[in-house]
Structure formats: C-alpha cells, structure tokens
Amino acid sequence: MDAVLGVTIVAAILTALGLVIPLLSYLKPYPKKILEYRVEVIPLMRSAGIFSQRLKVFVDGSEVQEPYALEIGVRSVGRVDIKKRDFDGKEPLVFHLGDQTKPIDDILNSESWCLEGNRLELRPRLIARQNGENAVRFLCSGEPDVRLQKPLPLADTTVKAMKTSNERSLQKSKLAGWAGLAVVLVTWISYVTWVLTLLQR
C-alpha cells in the first residue's frame, strides 16, 4: 500500500505540473490588457520607380510636396477588451507625426481618430478583441517620424508595437501547452498500467 500511495502522490504532482504548464504558457505572453499599434509609411514617389520624376500628387488643386501615405492601426490582443474608461482622464492616445510632416487632414474621415496639427489622436473608446485592427490612412507632406506621446493615457495596459515575434511566442505557448497535456496523459497511462499490474499479482 505504501508503494501505491507513493506512486499516487507522484502521479498527482506530475498531473498538476502538466496542467499548470499550459496555463502559464498562455498567461506569460498575454497580459490582461495589451494594445498593439502598427505604423506603415509609404513614400509615394519612391514607390513609383522610374515614373517618379513625371508624377505629381494634387489635393484640391494644390500640389503635395514629398507625398507619403501613412497608415496607423491599433488592436487589442490581451485577454480582455480595452474599455473607454481605461483611458485615464478621458485623454486620447496621441501619435506625434514629426516636425517635418504636414498631414493633409481634408481627406481624413474617422470616428475613432482625429488630427490636431501634426498630432494624430485616438479618441477614448472601446477597443474590442473581436473587432480586429482599427486603422486610419491619410496623406502627408514630408516624411513622417511617428512617436507615441508619453505618459500613455491607458491605465493598467501594455502598449507596444506589433511584431512578428508575438506570433512566435504564441507558437511556443501552444507547444508548451501540448507538452503539458502529453505529460498528464503519459503519467496517467503509466499509473493505471502499474496499478492494474499490481492488482493482478
């Protein structure tokens, strides 16, 4: 009986570890609230290649010097949604576009975003995980140098740039999860086999 008790305790410990591993592997790369942002700057004349010297961009009859397309997007990738009340003091999340950049705000039309000079503001609002990315695109004169204004207005929220490393972290957490479940399965198969063998003696 002492041997059965000892093996049972060992099996219980391995089972607990096998269940804890998947949980920790999920929680580690994903804190409770995470806001990821993406910035994409596209030089229109440079992307035109050999035709860049012959092309010009006009908005409402005025030529845009050094035209750039700028796209900024945010998304919630944490375990819970980012709510409007998470914006501390109802302050917006502000992206500075750079001193040498002049946004062409006449073509910006968004309920979530607004332009104030060379500042792009994300108004306080619900950012739900299931809604995916909330992005805005507009034209700029001069190359943007986008930076987040600090201190950030979001309480208890991790704010970071989107990176492909997040996908690798997710893959690692999945592998760790499967490894933990495999430990549980092998442990209990071995345990049951050992008990049945013992009872047959």
C-alpha positions in Angstrom: 0.0 0.0 0.0 2.9 2.3 0.7 4.1 1.9 -2.8 0.7 2.6 -4.2 0.4 5.7 -2.1 3.8 6.9 -3.2 3.1 6.4 -6.9 -0.2 8.1 -6.5 1.4 11.1 -5.0 4.0 11.3 -7.8 1.2 10.9 -10.4 -0.8 13.7 -8.8 2.3 16.0 -8.7 3.1 15.3 -12.4 -0.6 15.9 -13.3 -0.6 19.2 -11.5 2.6 20.3 -13.3 1.1 19.1 -16.6 -1.9 21.3 -16.1 0.0 24.3 -14.8 2.4 24.4 -17.8 -0.3 25.1 -20.4 -1.8 27.8 -18.2 1.5 29.6 -17.6 2.5 29.3 -21.2 -0.7 31.1 -22.2 -0.6 33.8 -19.5 3.1 34.7 -19.9 3.0 36.2 -23.5 -0.5 37.6 -23.0 -1.0 40.0 -20.0 -4.6 41.0 -19.2 -4.8 44.1 -21.4 -2.5 44.7 -24.4 -2.8 47.4 -27.1 -0.6 46.8 -30.1 0.0 49.6 -32.7 1.2 49.4 -36.3 2.8 52.3 -38.3 3.3 52.0 -42.0 5.0 54.8 -44.0 4.8 54.6 -47.8 6.8 57.1 -49.9 4.6 57.5 -53.0 7.2 59.0 -55.3 9.8 56.4 -54.4 7.4 53.6 -54.9 6.6 54.9 -58.4 10.1 54.0 -59.5 11.2 55.3 -62.9 8.0 57.3 -63.2 8.6 59.3 -60.0 10.1 62.3 -61.9 7.0 62.6 -64.1 4.3 62.2 -61.4 2.8 64.8 -59.1 0.2 64.5 -56.4 -2.5 67.1 -56.0 -5.2 67.6 -53.4 -7.9 70.1 -54.1 -5.8 71.7 -56.8 -2.7 72.1 -54.6 0.5 70.0 -55.2 1.7 67.9 -52.3 5.4 68.1 -51.8 7.2 64.9 -50.8 3.9 62.9 -50.6 3.8 60.0 -48.2 0.9 57.6 -47.4 0.7 57.0 -43.7 -1.3 54.2 -42.0 -1.6 53.7 -38.3 -3.6 50.9 -36.7 -4.3 49.6 -33.2 -5.7 46.4 -31.9 -6.4 44.7 -28.6 -4.6 41.4 -28.2 -4.8 40.8 -24.4 -7.2 38.6 -22.6 -9.8 41.3 -22.0 -11.2 44.2 -24.1 -9.8 47.7 -23.6 -12.7 49.8 -22.4 -13.4 53.5 -22.8 -12.9 54.0 -19.1 -9.4 52.6 -19.3 -8.3 55.9 -21.0 -7.1 57.7 -17.9 -8.8 61.1 -17.5 -10.6 60.6 -20.9 -7.3 61.6 -22.6 -6.7 60.3 -26.1 -3.7 58.2 -27.2 -1.5 60.6 -29.2 0.9 59.8 -32.1 3.3 62.6 -33.0 3.9 62.5 -36.7 7.1 64.6 -36.7 8.0 68.2 -37.0 8.8 67.9 -40.7 5.4 66.3 -41.6 2.3 68.2 -42.6 -0.9 65.9 -42.6 -3.4 66.5 -45.4 -6.4 66.3 -43.0 -9.0 67.2 -45.5 -9.2 63.5 -46.5 -9.3 62.0 -43.0 -12.7 60.7 -42.1 -12.9 58.6 -39.0 -15.0 58.5 -35.8 -12.1 57.0 -33.8 -9.3 59.3 -34.9 -8.7 63.0 -35.3 -5.8 65.2 -36.5 -4.7 68.2 -34.4 -1.8 69.8 -36.3 0.9 67.1 -36.6 -0.7 65.0 -33.8 -2.9 62.0 -34.6 -5.3 61.2 -31.7 -7.1 58.0 -30.9 -10.2 59.1 -29.0 -11.2 57.2 -25.8 -13.4 54.3 -26.9 -13.9 50.5 -26.6 -11.2 48.5 -28.4 -12.6 45.0 -28.5 -10.5 42.0 -29.3 -13.0 40.5 -31.7 -13.1 43.8 -33.8 -9.6 43.3 -35.1 -7.5 46.3 -36.1 -8.8 49.9 -36.1 -6.7 51.6 -38.7 -6.6 55.0 -40.4 -4.9 56.1 -43.6 -4.1 59.5 -44.9 -1.7 61.6 -47.0 1.3 63.6 -45.6 3.6 66.1 -47.0 7.1 65.3 -45.7 8.4 62.0 -44.3 6.6 61.1 -41.0 8.6 60.3 -37.9 5.9 58.7 -35.8 6.3 58.6 -32.0 3.9 57.8 -29.1 3.3 60.7 -26.7 4.2 59.7 -23.1 3.0 59.3 -20.4 0.4 57.0 -22.0 -3.2 57.6 -21.0 -4.1 53.9 -20.8 -4.3 52.6 -17.2 -3.0 49.0 -16.5 -2.5 48.4 -20.2 0.6 47.3 -22.0 1.2 49.3 -25.2 3.7 48.0 -27.7 4.4 47.9 -31.4 3.2 45.0 -33.5 6.0 42.5 -34.1 6.1 39.1 -35.8 7.8 37.8 -32.6 4.3 37.8 -31.0 3.3 35.0 -33.4 6.4 33.0 -32.5 5.6 33.5 -28.8 2.1 32.1 -29.5 3.5 29.1 -31.2 5.9 28.4 -28.3 3.0 28.7 -25.8 1.0 26.2 -27.9 3.9 23.8 -28.0 4.3 24.1 -24.2 0.6 23.5 -23.8 0.7 20.3 -25.8 3.8 19.2 -23.9 2.0 19.7 -20.6 -1.0 17.7 -21.8 1.3 14.9 -23.0 2.9 14.8 -19.6 -0.6 14.3 -18.0 -1.6 11.6 -20.5 1.6 9.6 -20.2 1.6 9.9 -16.4 -1.9 8.5 -16.0 -1.5 5.8 -18.6 1.7 4.7 -16.7 -0.1 5.0 -13.4 -3.2 3.0 -14.4 -1.0 0.3 -16.1 1.1 0.0 -12.9 -1.9 -0.3 -10.6 -3.6 -2.9 -12.8 -0.3 -4.9 -12.9 -0.1 -4.7 -9.1 -3.7 -5.9 -8.6 -3.1 -8.9 -10.8 -0.3 -10.2 -8.5 
